[in-house]
Amino acid sequence: MKIRNIVTVLGTCALLSACGGSDEPASEFSSDNPSALITEIAGAVANVGSSLTTTTGFRRASLTEDDCTEHADPASVSQSEGAYAGTLTYCKMTIDSGDPDSTQGRFAMIQKLSCAMNAAGIGFDGQDHSMEISSAGGCFTAEELEEMDGVTVKVTASQPASFNSHFDSGISIVIDSMGMSYKLGTKVTGETIEFASYEATEETGETGAFAGALDTSTGVLKVEARMHRIDCETSSRCGWNRHYRLFADMAVEADGSLGTIENMEFAYADIASPPGQNAYNGILVTAKGNMTDGIKARHWQATSDGAGAAVTAKTDYGTVSNWVEVPNTFCYTRTQDDASTCGSGDAGFTTNTYFTLYAASAGNVTSASDYFEGFDGLAFTSVSADKEAE
């Protein structure tokens, strides 16, 4: 089995354990232990998810993992149902599928590889090092290690990061035998920990950029994931773009642990195209609100005419009026699914659809590589589907 598929089958390491996680306070985190930083941020995402699962949390009607597919999509409702938006929000926050379909899974491979680098004793000396995956104890499961027997990677770690001076520490990983490469930058500033990563597969053209930041003193979490694969033709693994952005403000308990959501804003776009996929399909889901007034989740579907006709070409995704909302009356509070206190939530696309990471005209959307190379932190304090980059 190829290394790129291993996380899909087996999932990520247990949070705060095998991947180098730590229960240390943020002030004791260091950029040269990137696995611990990623694990802490993944744990914060899981905390958002846990706030959405309880009967005193996001919705009174209890949702469980059975309501989600292995790809962190709704299993119990269709895209034509009003409950789809809220269920997808729950699934994306909660399910750890171990691959880029779930929020936590997006961090999986780079988390494990950086853990393996630490386990191998590779320092940030700017020199090329060879590392055999099968010798990396504690970072991968026994089954994963068996699948990766004989896989060797080239690791180069530097301080500051050689590819972007924003980061205190940087790691470049190349798997020549598979034509795959990864880059990871980490930074610790006071009580704020952050990372950004980039991955690319040379043969197919798959690219993705992922970033996360957590202020452990205030409970503010920011996450972004950008996957550019719509022009990649490899069946099932390509033919789509996915873009995810999350801002969450969580309570911080007396012991320093994260509590329930005080405010959240979320947007997720997924567009698909042949030949990588069997058909065209496009969705936009947003969620916005707080635990007092409620959280409003909304959902739009792409059409070719603004009236429900099926998408017939990628260019259909570029017209705002082609995106049609599936209306719903749900307003999720601690006690109700249909409260009247939510407000309107996020308006979705109103000026452009670049949040889908697709534009018919070149230059209107930032590539994953350019996003990563120019990364200077996650500065956004709100989420808008009208903003491709923030």
Buried (B, 14 or more C-beta within 10 A) or exposed (E): EEBBEBBBBBBBBEBBEBBBBBEEEBEEBBBBBBBBBBBBBBBBBBBBBBBBBBEEBBBBBEBEBEBBBBBBBBBBBEBEBBBBBBBBBBBBBBBBBBBBBBBBBBBBBBBBBBBBBBBBEBBBEEEEBEBBBBEBEEBBBEEBBEBBEEBBBBBBBBBBBBBBEBBBBBBBBBBEEBEBBBBBBBBBEEBBBBBBBBBBBEEBBBBBBBBBBBBBBEBBBBBBBBBBBBEBBBEEBBBBBBBBBBBBBBBBEEEEBBEBBBBBBBBBBBBBBEEBBEEBBBBBBBBBBBBEBBBBBBBBBBBBBBEEEEBEEBEBBBBBEBBBEBEBEBBBBBEBBBBEEBEEBBEBBEEBBBBBBBBEEEEEBBEBBEBBEEBEBBEBEEBBBBBBBB
